[in-house]
Amino acid sequence: MKPAASVSLFLGLGFGLPCVFAIHHFAQTGKVMTFMGFPTYGNGPFERIGVHTSSALLVGFLVVCIAEVALGVVLWADTPYAPVASYALLPFELAFWIGFALPFGPILGTARTGLLLIRRHPVIG
């Protein structure tokens, strides 16, 4: 489960650490932080359906990122319930990744899920 754990740790830290700065920036300015000219956590599908970026929304995403890191730890430790936790966390992750238009989230989340499914049901060849 170490490859899936690595993906989880990468996702959790890769989105979570910048989210801390985005929360701080939003709290100070009331505006979405930009990086290299792109909005970090805003102007995506959430905005189009009327869910505007807020401190609460950003903190919710940070909580999901922290859960992702914790998932990475239990996957690394090969804890028996870790795959089920991964499947349970995925819908929440997808909601934020899609809502904030974060393209690598769904790709890597799908890869992590595939790695866990392959491990559980190996192809016999």
C-alpha positions in Angstrom: 0.0 0.0 0.0 3.0 2.3 0.0 2.4 3.6 -3.5 -1.1 4.6 -2.6 0.1 6.0 0.7 2.7 8.1 -1.2 -0.1 9.5 -3.5 -2.2 10.4 -0.4 0.7 12.1 1.3 1.5 14.0 -1.9 -2.1 15.1 -2.3 -2.7 16.1 1.4 0.5 18.1 1.7 0.5 19.4 -1.9 -2.9 21.0 -1.5 -3.0 21.4 2.3 0.1 23.5 2.8 -0.8 26.1 0.2 -4.3 26.1 1.6 -2.9 27.3 4.9 -1.5 30.3 3.1 -4.7 30.8 1.1 -6.8 30.9 4.3 -4.4 33.5 5.8 -4.5 35.6 2.6 -8.3 35.3 2.3 -8.8 36.3 6.0 -6.5 39.3 5.5 -7.8 40.6 2.1 -11.1 38.9 1.5 -9.8 37.8 -1.9 -8.7 34.5 -3.4 -4.9 34.1 -3.4 -3.3 33.8 -6.9 -0.2 31.8 -7.8 1.5 32.5 -11.1 -1.6 34.4 -12.2 -4.0 31.6 -11.4 -6.5 31.7 -8.6 -5.6 29.0 -6.0 -8.9 28.2 -4.5 -11.5 30.1 -6.4 -13.2 31.0 -9.8 -14.0 27.3 -10.4 -17.3 25.4 -10.6 -18.1 26.4 -6.9 -18.3 30.0 -8.0 -20.4 29.2 -11.1 -23.0 27.5 -8.9 -23.0 30.3 -6.4 -20.8 28.8 -3.7 -18.3 31.7 -3.2 -14.9 31.1 -1.6 -15.0 31.8 2.1 -12.8 31.1 5.1 -15.2 28.3 6.1 -14.9 26.6 2.7 -11.1 26.9 2.7 -11.0 25.5 6.3 -13.2 22.6 5.2 -10.8 21.8 2.4 -7.9 22.0 4.8 -9.7 19.5 7.1 -10.0 17.2 4.1 -6.3 17.6 3.3 -5.4 16.8 6.9 -7.6 13.7 6.6 -5.7 12.9 3.4 -2.3 13.0 5.2 -3.7 10.8 8.0 -4.9 8.4 5.4 -1.4 8.3 3.9 0.0 7.4 7.3 -2.5 4.5 7.8 -2.0 3.3 4.3 1.8 3.4 4.8 1.3 1.3 8.0 -0.8 -1.1 6.0 -3.7 -0.8 8.5 -6.6 -3.1 7.4 -9.3 -0.4 7.4 -7.2 2.1 5.3 -8.6 1.2 1.9 -12.2 1.6 3.2 -11.2 5.0 4.7 -9.7 5.9 1.3 -12.9 5.1 -0.5 -14.9 7.0 2.1 -12.8 10.1 1.8 -12.8 10.2 -2.0 -16.2 11.9 -2.5 -15.3 14.7 -0.2 -12.0 15.2 -2.0 -13.6 15.1 -5.4 -16.1 17.7 -4.3 -13.4 20.2 -3.4 -11.0 19.3 -6.3 -13.8 19.7 -8.8 -15.3 22.7 -7.0 -12.0 24.6 -6.9 -11.0 23.3 -10.4 -7.8 21.5 -9.2 -7.0 19.3 -12.1 -4.4 17.0 -10.6 -6.6 16.0 -7.6 -9.1 13.8 -9.5 -6.3 12.2 -11.5 -4.2 11.3 -8.5 -7.2 10.3 -6.4 -8.3 7.9 -9.1 -4.7 6.6 -9.3 -4.7 6.0 -5.5 -8.0 4.2 -5.7 -6.8 2.1 -8.6 -3.6 1.1 -6.8 -5.7 0.0 -3.8 -8.1 -2.0 -6.0 -5.3 -3.7 -7.8 -3.7 -4.6 -4.6 -6.9 -6.0 -3.3 -7.8 -7.8 -6.5 -4.6 -8.6 -8.3 -4.9 -9.7 -11.9 -3.9 -13.3 -12.3 -2.0 -13.8 -15.5 
